Amino acid sequence: MATSGDRNLAIDKTWSPDPTDGGPEANGKVVVNRSMSLDGFIAGPSHAMNWGGGRALADFVAPEDVAAIAAATGAMLVGRRTWDVGDRMEAEEPGSVDYPFSGPMFLLTHRPLEPPDPEVMILTGDIGEAVATALNAAGGKKLEILGADVAGQCLQRGLVDEILVYVLPVLLGDGTRFSAPGLARTDLEPVSSTRSRDATILRFRVRKHSDLTVQECRISSAESAERTRARTSTNDRFR
């Protein structure tokens, strides 16, 4: 997956932010960001991201809108499948997945990148801890969630504040749906609907979840991260 812009932030692979320290994550929001066909698919068969006529997403949306959304983003948390699809698209058509974002990039995966990318921090394990880590790195800006599986996990755990959808003028007929089967009902509050070139940008605020509120989940995630650090510190002392 490619992003454009100068990356001046070096990510230390040993860095372990404290999600309970009252830092930047207190103001940042977790945003699921998705492109979607009018019939509700975020990708076509075999995870193809062909929105018609060989056009990339950037060809459908006004560049100033893409730039504004990217500027409000402080970090990105990406699922492995989405990452691999982006790499494939970039190899087939260089520049097709460029995004004007320069900041911390986190990849949630159990498989290391080959070859390793020094600009990407690999996260594994609990989704709550992954979100807490990436949100803390966002510096008070928004954490953008990319990937159907990662987004579904975040929604299921009540970790999402907002959903942003680019509705594109195409009917795919088949593929990966916006929400996977089994996702609990999530009520949304419409925030805005904006025409942007050939796309419509929809924004929603997550109102409530069937299990936990966003704040309760964040407290639980912070407590889980603190327990993990305590175990690591104890193990280090007895080595």
Backbone bond lengths (Angstrom), bond angles and torsions (degrees), N, CA, C in turn:
res aa  C-N    CA-C-N  psi(-1)  N-CA   C-N-CA  omega(-1)  CA-C   N-CA-C  phi
1 M - - - 1.457 - - 1.523 108.99 -
2 A 1.308 116.44 131.60 1.465 119.70 -175.14 1.520 110.53 -107.94
3 T 1.304 115.53 144.78 1.454 122.07 169.25 1.508 107.11 -129.23
4 S 1.317 115.97 152.75 1.455 118.86 179.69 1.507 109.62 -106.52
5 G 1.313 115.85 165.88 1.457 120.41 -179.25 1.508 110.20 108.87
6 D 1.315 114.85 165.92 1.454 122.30 -178.05 1.509 109.44 -83.36
7 R 1.308 119.20 120.73 1.461 121.25 177.42 1.516 108.86 -92.37
8 N 1.320 116.02 102.61 1.457 120.52 179.45 1.522 111.88 -98.39
9 L 1.342 117.29 -6.76 1.444 120.51 -176.87 1.515 109.39 -96.85
10 A 1.323 116.93 114.47 1.455 121.36 176.50 1.511 108.41 -89.56
11 I 1.327 116.96 128.38 1.448 121.54 -178.06 1.514 109.67 -94.14
12 D 1.326 116.67 121.19 1.453 122.29 178.71 1.520 108.33 -82.47
13 K 1.333 116.99 119.52 1.450 120.43 -176.94 1.527 112.57 -65.15
14 T 1.336 118.24 -16.82 1.452 120.74 179.76 1.525 111.73 -97.28
15 W 1.323 116.78 0.11 1.467 121.87 -176.97 1.527 110.23 -65.75
16 S 1.326 117.53 134.45 1.460 121.93 -179.54 1.518 109.39 -136.15
17 P 1.362 117.82 89.06 1.458 120.70 -177.73 1.517 111.24 -67.27
18 D 1.308 115.58 153.42 1.452 120.83 178.62 1.517 109.95 -97.32
19 P 1.347 118.86 107.24 1.463 120.60 -177.64 1.509 113.67 -73.30
20 T 1.329 119.12 -0.44 1.458 121.04 179.46 1.520 112.62 -106.95
21 D 1.337 117.19 6.68 1.452 118.78 -172.21 1.523 113.71 -87.76
22 G 1.352 117.35 7.70 1.463 119.93 179.33 1.505 112.17 72.34
23 G 1.320 117.49 25.43 1.460 123.21 -176.11 1.503 113.11 -79.00
24 P 1.369 116.20 -155.78 1.457 121.21 -171.88 1.510 114.25 -60.58
25 E 1.359 118.73 -27.09 1.456 119.20 -174.68 1.517 112.22 -64.07
26 A 1.357 117.35 -15.58 1.450 120.71 179.75 1.524 111.03 -62.82
27 N 1.335 119.39 -27.75 1.453 123.12 -178.07 1.523 112.95 -105.68
28 G 1.321 118.54 -21.29 1.449 121.58 -177.61 1.519 111.78 -72.59
29 K 1.324 115.32 159.93 1.465 121.18 179.14 1.519 109.93 -122.51
30 V 1.321 114.96 148.99 1.463 121.47 175.84 1.523 107.61 -95.37
31 V 1.338 115.98 120.61 1.462 121.49 -173.82 1.523 110.30 -123.51
32 V 1.317 116.71 122.57 1.462 121.38 171.06 1.519 107.53 -81.94
33 N 1.320 116.46 123.13 1.467 122.89 -175.96 1.522 108.62 -115.90
34 R 1.339 116.75 119.67 1.464 119.80 -176.16 1.521 112.26 -142.00
35 S 1.316 114.71 145.40 1.465 121.61 166.87 1.523 106.99 -95.87
36 M 1.320 116.79 142.90 1.464 119.42 -174.77 1.527 111.05 -146.79
37 S 1.319 115.91 138.93 1.458 120.19 173.48 1.522 108.83 -73.39
38 L 1.322 116.74 165.34 1.459 120.22 -177.70 1.526 111.57 -63.85
39 D 1.341 117.65 -26.21 1.463 119.93 179.11 1.532 112.83 -94.09
40 G 1.342 117.22 17.31 1.447 120.34 166.69 1.505 117.85 90.45
41 F 1.349 118.24 19.50 1.465 121.13 179.08 1.536 110.35 -106.79
42 I 1.331 115.80 135.56 1.462 120.08 177.69 1.527 111.43 -95.72
43 A 1.324 116.84 -7.18 1.468 123.15 173.77 1.518 107.55 -160.17
44 G 1.330 115.65 155.39 1.449 120.21 179.30 1.518 111.55 -86.01
45 P 1.336 117.68 -168.91 1.465 120.99 177.24 1.524 111.10 -56.66
46 S 1.329 117.02 144.47 1.472 123.76 -178.10 1.525 111.44 59.36
47 H 1.339 116.07 28.18 1.470 123.18 176.66 1.531 112.75 64.43
48 A 1.339 116.57 23.42 1.463 120.49 179.57 1.529 109.98 -68.69
49 M 1.329 115.93 135.47 1.466 121.38 178.85 1.528 108.85 -108.08
50 N 1.316 116.37 53.34 1.457 121.85 -178.99 1.523 108.43 -98.71
51 W 1.317 115.20 106.56 1.454 119.57 -175.33 1.519 112.52 -92.87
52 G 1.337 117.19 9.02 1.455 120.16 174.33 1.507 114.37 110.04
53 G 1.334 115.68 133.55 1.455 120.86 175.48 1.512 114.09 66.13
54 G 1.342 116.79 19.82 1.457 119.42 -178.79 1.523 113.49 69.45
55 R 1.329 117.14 18.10 1.465 121.01 -176.71 1.523 111.01 -90.37
56 A 1.315 115.80 135.92 1.457 121.61 174.31 1.522 109.28 -81.76
57 L 1.328 116.78 166.43 1.458 120.91 179.51 1.523 111.34 -54.71
58 A 1.332 116.47 -40.63 1.463 120.70 -177.84 1.522 112.39 -61.56
59 D 1.339 118.00 -21.15 1.458 120.92 178.87 1.524 111.64 -77.61
60 F 1.333 117.42 -18.71 1.464 121.03 -178.75 1.524 112.23 -92.59
61 V 1.329 117.00 -27.58 1.465 121.83 -172.41 1.524 110.19 -107.87
62 A 1.327 116.77 141.55 1.462 121.19 178.57 1.523 110.18 -59.90
63 P 1.337 118.40 131.83 1.464 120.49 -175.94 1.516 113.84 -58.60
64 E 1.337 117.89 -32.85 1.467 119.24 179.66 1.529 111.48 -68.08
65 D 1.346 117.00 -30.12 1.466 119.99 177.03 1.523 110.87 -72.69
66 V 1.340 116.66 -41.71 1.462 120.26 176.56 1.526 110.14 -60.72
67 A 1.338 116.26 -43.22 1.461 121.03 -178.90 1.524 111.37 -63.88
68 A 1.331 117.04 -39.48 1.468 120.77 -179.23 1.525 110.96 -66.82
69 I 1.325 116.62 -40.85 1.468 120.55 179.20 1.521 110.05 -66.78
70 A 1.324 116.58 -41.87 1.465 120.35 178.61 1.525 111.44 -64.59
71 A 1.335 116.55 -38.58 1.465 120.85 -178.72 1.524 111.75 -66.23
72 A 1.339 116.82 -28.58 1.466 120.86 179.55 1.521 112.35 -83.48
73 T 1.338 116.41 -4.50 1.460 121.60 -177.31 1.526 110.15 -95.64
74 G 1.332 116.52 128.60 1.453 120.67 -179.49 1.508 113.97 -101.09
75 A 1.328 117.25 -22.15 1.463 121.81 179.37 1.520 108.51 -160.55
76 M 1.329 115.59 160.97 1.459 120.99 178.97 1.519 109.49 -129.07
77 L 1.338 115.89 138.89 1.460 123.07 173.49 1.519 107.01 -119.15
78 V 1.326 116.08 117.09 1.462 121.89 -170.39 1.526 110.52 -118.77
79 G 1.324 116.45 139.87 1.452 121.68 174.84 1.526 110.99 -79.64
80 R 1.345 116.55 156.15 1.462 120.11 -174.45 1.524 112.47 -65.24
81 R 1.314 118.09 -41.14 1.469 119.51 -178.80 1.525 110.88 -62.76
82 T 1.328 116.57 -43.54 1.464 120.25 178.12 1.522 110.73 -62.73
83 W 1.332 116.53 -39.71 1.464 121.04 177.91 1.525 110.71 -60.80
84 D 1.325 116.51 -46.99 1.465 121.00 -177.91 1.529 111.34 -65.22
85 V 1.332 116.75 -40.17 1.467 119.84 177.79 1.530 109.88 -63.69
86 G 1.341 116.94 -41.61 1.456 120.48 177.49 1.516 112.26 -61.62
87 D 1.334 116.82 -42.12 1.467 120.66 177.77 1.519 111.10 -62.19
88 R 1.327 116.34 -41.65 1.466 120.53 179.47 1.529 111.03 -64.11
89 M 1.324 116.23 -43.54 1.458 120.06 179.12 1.524 111.49 -64.07
90 E 1.322 116.59 -40.34 1.464 121.02 179.43 1.514 110.81 -64.81
91 A 1.348 117.03 -37.73 1.460 120.80 179.17 1.523 111.01 -68.12
92 E 1.326 116.32 -38.24 1.465 120.55 -179.10 1.525 112.15 -75.37
93 E 1.333 116.02 -36.43 1.471 120.59 -178.94 1.523 108.94 -143.89
94 P 1.326 117.47 89.99 1.469 120.84 -177.60 1.532 112.39 -52.92
95 G 1.324 115.19 133.91 1.453 120.79 179.39 1.506 114.49 90.31
96 S 1.343 117.80 -5.83 1.461 120.37 -174.18 1.523 112.92 -72.15
97 V 1.331 118.26 -20.46 1.464 120.24 -179.70 1.526 112.02 -117.93
98 D 1.324 117.32 19.34 1.463 120.28 178.15 1.528 110.67 -60.96
99 Y 1.332 115.06 143.25 1.457 121.72 -179.77 1.519 106.97 -143.26
100 P 1.339 118.75 130.09 1.471 120.87 -173.75 1.525 113.29 -75.59
101 F 1.315 116.02 59.17 1.456 122.41 -178.87 1.518 109.69 -122.47
102 S 1.319 116.97 134.30 1.462 121.33 174.32 1.514 107.93 -136.69
103 G 1.302 115.70 107.95 1.454 120.89 -177.29 1.508 109.96 -179.49
104 P 1.314 118.77 -171.52 1.462 122.03 -177.90 1.534 111.98 -61.63
105 M 1.306 115.53 130.90 1.461 122.00 179.63 1.521 108.51 -119.91
106 F 1.329 116.41 122.93 1.457 121.96 -178.96 1.519 109.69 -116.60
107 L 1.328 115.91 136.20 1.461 121.95 179.31 1.520 108.38 -117.85
108 L 1.337 116.46 122.19 1.455 121.50 179.05 1.528 108.57 -91.08
109 T 1.315 116.60 109.21 1.464 120.17 -175.14 1.520 110.30 -163.20
110 H 1.328 115.42 157.06 1.472 121.24 172.84 1.522 110.95 -101.02
111 R 1.342 116.06 -2.49 1.464 120.03 -178.97 1.527 109.65 -113.11
112 P 1.329 118.47 124.52 1.465 119.97 179.39 1.519 111.31 -66.28
113 L 1.324 115.89 153.20 1.457 120.57 177.01 1.518 109.85 -73.40
114 E 1.322 115.69 141.13 1.466 121.78 175.93 1.520 108.55 -126.65
115 P 1.343 117.30 114.24 1.466 126.62 -6.00 1.524 110.98 -74.57
116 P 1.336 118.43 163.14 1.469 120.97 178.77 1.520 111.69 -61.08
117 D 1.311 116.22 148.24 1.462 122.40 176.98 1.525 107.82 -112.55
118 P 1.342 118.10 114.08 1.475 120.48 -176.73 1.517 113.56 -65.53
119 E 1.336 117.59 -14.61 1.462 120.46 -178.63 1.524 112.68 -93.50
120 V 1.328 116.90 2.20 1.458 120.99 -176.64 1.523 109.75 -120.26
121 M 1.330 116.81 130.16 1.454 121.54 176.84 1.521 108.53 -98.82
122 I 1.335 116.41 125.38 1.455 122.01 -179.55 1.524 109.44 -85.71
123 L 1.329 115.74 130.16 1.454 121.85 175.68 1.520 109.18 -119.65
124 T 1.330 116.50 141.76 1.462 121.93 176.42 1.519 108.77 -133.05
125 G 1.326 115.80 169.89 1.453 119.39 173.30 1.512 114.10 88.99
126 D 1.319 115.66 -145.93 1.461 123.25 -171.15 1.522 112.27 -62.88
127 I 1.322 116.60 132.27 1.459 121.44 -177.89 1.530 111.13 -65.59
128 G 1.334 117.55 -33.50 1.455 120.25 178.76 1.516 112.20 -64.12
129 E 1.331 116.76 -42.48 1.457 120.67 177.97 1.524 110.70 -67.09
130 A 1.344 117.08 -37.72 1.466 120.41 178.61 1.522 110.69 -62.73
131 V 1.337 116.88 -44.32 1.464 120.94 179.18 1.527 110.50 -64.86
132 A 1.341 117.69 -42.43 1.464 120.62 179.82 1.524 111.09 -61.43
133 T 1.333 116.60 -41.41 1.464 120.72 179.26 1.528 111.45 -64.91
134 A 1.334 116.34 -48.96 1.464 120.34 -177.75 1.521 111.79 -67.75
135 L 1.327 117.50 -37.28 1.462 120.75 -179.81 1.523 110.56 -67.21
136 N 1.303 116.68 -37.56 1.455 119.74 177.75 1.527 111.38 -63.47
137 A 1.344 115.98 -33.61 1.464 120.99 179.50 1.525 112.61 -76.14
138 A 1.339 117.17 -13.17 1.466 120.98 -175.92 1.522 112.57 -74.07
139 G 1.315 117.76 -9.71 1.460 120.67 175.04 1.513 114.75 63.71
140 G 1.333 117.52 35.76 1.457 120.45 179.62 1.512 113.82 88.34
141 K 1.336 117.13 -10.25 1.466 120.64 176.45 1.527 109.29 -88.77
142 K 1.319 116.03 -172.40 1.454 120.57 -176.63 1.530 111.59 -82.13
143 L 1.316 115.34 146.47 1.456 122.23 170.91 1.515 107.64 -98.44
144 E 1.320 116.09 118.93 1.461 121.51 -178.03 1.525 109.65 -93.07
145 I 1.326 116.45 126.84 1.457 123.19 179.33 1.521 108.76 -101.73
146 L 1.335 116.63 123.48 1.459 122.08 179.06 1.524 109.42 -122.73
147 G 1.313 116.17 129.16 1.459 120.79 177.72 1.514 111.03 123.91
148 A 1.336 116.88 131.78 1.461 121.27 -175.78 1.523 111.87 -62.53
149 D 1.328 117.75 -45.50 1.457 120.49 -176.39 1.519 111.35 -68.60
150 V 1.338 117.02 -45.66 1.467 120.68 179.43 1.527 110.10 -62.73
151 A 1.324 117.17 -44.17 1.465 120.42 179.79 1.525 110.89 -62.34
152 G 1.348 116.67 -41.03 1.454 120.28 178.65 1.516 111.90 -62.39
153 Q 1.337 116.88 -42.11 1.466 120.36 177.68 1.531 111.02 -62.42
154 C 1.339 115.46 -42.53 1.470 119.62 -179.70 1.524 111.16 -64.50
155 L 1.327 117.29 -42.41 1.458 120.93 178.64 1.526 110.86 -64.97
156 Q 1.323 116.48 -41.39 1.459 120.71 -179.05 1.522 111.42 -63.51
157 R 1.321 116.79 -33.36 1.461 121.65 -179.28 1.538 112.56 -89.15
158 G 1.323 117.40 -2.24 1.456 120.03 179.56 1.508 114.19 73.74
159 L 1.344 116.83 29.90 1.465 121.12 -175.50 1.530 113.22 -95.02
160 V 1.314 118.06 -4.35 1.468 121.81 -172.94 1.525 110.88 -96.24
161 D 1.332 116.15 132.51 1.466 122.02 175.86 1.525 112.17 -92.61
162 E 1.334 116.47 -41.47 1.463 121.12 -175.01 1.526 110.70 -140.63
163 I 1.312 114.96 156.68 1.465 122.04 173.32 1.523 108.00 -125.38
164 L 1.320 116.27 128.47 1.463 122.75 177.09 1.526 108.05 -116.53
165 V 1.328 116.55 127.08 1.468 121.15 -175.98 1.522 109.66 -127.66
166 Y 1.335 115.42 127.99 1.456 120.70 168.78 1.528 107.15 -92.74
167 V 1.313 117.65 107.90 1.466 120.41 177.68 1.529 108.00 -88.09
168 L 1.340 114.92 119.54 1.460 120.39 -174.70 1.531 111.03 -104.39
169 P 1.343 117.10 149.13 1.465 121.61 -173.96 1.523 112.68 -79.14
170 V 1.333 115.93 69.63 1.457 120.67 179.02 1.522 109.01 -154.99
171 L 1.343 116.48 147.28 1.458 123.09 172.48 1.526 107.13 -109.67
172 L 1.334 117.46 111.16 1.470 120.53 -177.01 1.521 112.63 -81.52
173 G 1.324 118.24 -29.51 1.458 120.93 176.67 1.516 114.98 82.89
174 D 1.325 117.86 -27.89 1.462 121.53 -178.23 1.528 108.37 -162.64
175 G 1.332 115.72 164.03 1.457 119.28 177.57 1.515 112.31 135.25
176 T 1.322 116.48 -147.25 1.466 122.92 -179.26 1.522 109.11 -94.35
177 R 1.319 115.99 120.63 1.461 119.85 -177.96 1.526 111.83 -76.28
178 F 1.318 114.92 161.93 1.465 120.61 -178.40 1.524 111.17 -57.41
179 S 1.326 116.86 -45.90 1.465 120.12 178.56 1.522 109.21 -123.87
180 A 1.332 114.73 137.92 1.451 120.45 -177.86 1.524 110.61 -76.40
181 P 1.343 117.71 153.21 1.461 120.11 175.47 1.530 110.68 -58.08
182 G 1.324 115.68 141.79 1.460 119.37 178.75 1.514 114.15 97.75
183 L 1.337 117.51 -11.58 1.464 119.43 178.01 1.520 109.29 -69.81
184 A 1.313 115.73 129.69 1.458 120.16 -179.08 1.523 111.02 -66.03
185 R 1.319 115.62 155.23 1.464 120.42 177.71 1.524 110.07 -57.50
186 T 1.332 115.47 135.13 1.461 122.50 177.29 1.520 108.04 -130.91
187 D 1.312 117.51 119.48 1.459 120.98 -179.69 1.518 110.28 -86.24
188 L 1.331 115.24 138.79 1.458 121.82 -175.04 1.518 111.02 -122.24
189 E 1.315 115.27 151.42 1.460 122.23 174.24 1.520 108.88 -112.22
190 P 1.345 118.59 118.16 1.462 120.09 178.70 1.524 111.05 -60.70
191 V 1.329 116.21 133.85 1.464 121.61 178.74 1.521 110.56 -107.17
192 S 1.346 116.71 -47.65 1.456 119.25 -179.38 1.519 110.46 -161.45
193 S 1.320 114.41 158.90 1.464 122.96 174.23 1.523 106.83 -138.02
194 T 1.343 116.33 117.92 1.455 120.73 -172.01 1.526 110.66 -129.09
195 R 1.326 116.13 130.10 1.459 120.23 172.69 1.527 108.60 -78.26
196 S 1.324 117.09 127.59 1.457 122.02 -179.54 1.520 108.50 -134.27
197 R 1.315 114.76 100.35 1.457 121.16 -174.09 1.532 109.44 53.39
198 D 1.349 119.57 -115.94 1.465 121.05 -178.03 1.523 113.30 -95.41
199 A 1.313 117.54 1.01 1.456 121.62 -178.06 1.532 110.91 -111.20
200 T 1.312 114.99 164.34 1.463 121.59 171.62 1.520 107.67 -118.97
201 I 1.334 116.85 124.58 1.463 121.39 -179.16 1.524 108.40 -97.70
202 L 1.328 115.52 118.03 1.458 122.14 179.01 1.521 109.38 -107.36
203 R 1.325 115.84 135.63 1.466 121.05 176.35 1.527 108.97 -123.08
204 F 1.335 114.68 135.17 1.455 121.07 178.53 1.520 110.28 -132.18
205 R 1.304 116.18 145.99 1.461 122.38 171.91 1.525 107.90 -101.02
206 V 1.323 116.43 133.80 1.457 120.18 177.73 1.519 108.59 -74.74
207 R 1.335 116.43 118.51 1.467 120.88 -174.28 1.524 112.18 -84.59
208 K 1.314 116.90 -47.95 1.462 119.53 -177.93 1.516 108.41 -159.97
209 H 1.324 114.38 166.16 1.459 120.77 -178.03 1.517 107.66 -132.86
210 S 1.312 117.84 156.74 1.457 121.62 -175.34 1.522 112.89 -69.26
211 D 1.336 116.80 -21.58 1.467 119.24 -175.90 1.524 112.68 -108.76
212 L 1.363 116.46 -71.26 1.457 121.75 -174.98 1.516 110.70 -125.01
213 T 1.325 116.53 154.06 1.452 119.95 172.24 1.513 109.38 -76.17
214 V 1.320 116.50 164.17 1.457 121.03 178.63 1.521 110.67 -57.52
215 Q 1.334 117.37 -44.85 1.458 120.40 -177.12 1.526 111.14 -65.45
216 E 1.333 117.82 -40.70 1.460 120.71 179.20 1.509 111.18 -62.70
217 C 1.336 116.60 -40.67 1.463 120.34 179.98 1.523 110.33 -66.26
218 R 1.341 116.89 -37.86 1.459 119.44 -179.39 1.526 110.40 -67.16
219 I 1.340 116.82 -39.59 1.455 119.35 177.52 1.524 109.93 -63.31
220 S 1.357 116.58 -42.68 1.458 120.85 178.39 1.520 111.22 -62.06
221 S 1.352 117.22 -41.51 1.459 121.43 -179.86 1.522 110.77 -65.95
222 A 1.344 116.39 -40.37 1.457 120.07 179.53 1.522 110.47 -64.75
223 E 1.345 117.32 -41.59 1.461 120.75 178.88 1.518 110.92 -64.64
224 S 1.341 116.86 -38.27 1.460 121.09 178.66 1.521 110.96 -64.97
225 A 1.351 115.90 -42.05 1.464 119.91 179.19 1.522 110.99 -64.41
226 E 1.361 116.56 -37.79 1.462 120.70 179.30 1.527 110.68 -65.24
227 R 1.333 117.24 -39.66 1.461 120.27 178.12 1.518 111.15 -64.27
228 T 1.337 116.30 -38.88 1.462 120.23 179.13 1.515 110.83 -63.66
229 R 1.358 117.40 -43.25 1.459 120.51 179.04 1.522 111.15 -64.46
230 A 1.352 116.84 -37.82 1.458 120.63 -179.96 1.526 110.68 -64.61
231 R 1.339 116.47 -40.93 1.467 119.88 178.81 1.514 110.47 -65.18
232 T 1.355 115.69 -41.76 1.466 119.58 179.90 1.514 111.28 -63.17
233 S 1.345 116.76 -41.86 1.463 121.45 -179.95 1.523 110.56 -63.82
234 T 1.315 117.44 -40.71 1.467 121.63 179.61 1.512 110.98 -65.51
235 N 1.327 116.32 -42.70 1.459 120.06 179.20 1.522 111.40 -63.69
236 D 1.348 116.23 -38.30 1.461 120.09 -179.60 1.532 111.20 -64.02
237 R 1.336 116.89 -36.64 1.456 120.65 -177.70 1.540 112.05 -67.57
238 F 1.342 116.14 -28.45 1.464 119.16 -175.75 1.515 112.60 -100.15
239 R 1.321 118.87 9.25 1.471 121.43 177.49 1.520 110.34 -76.68
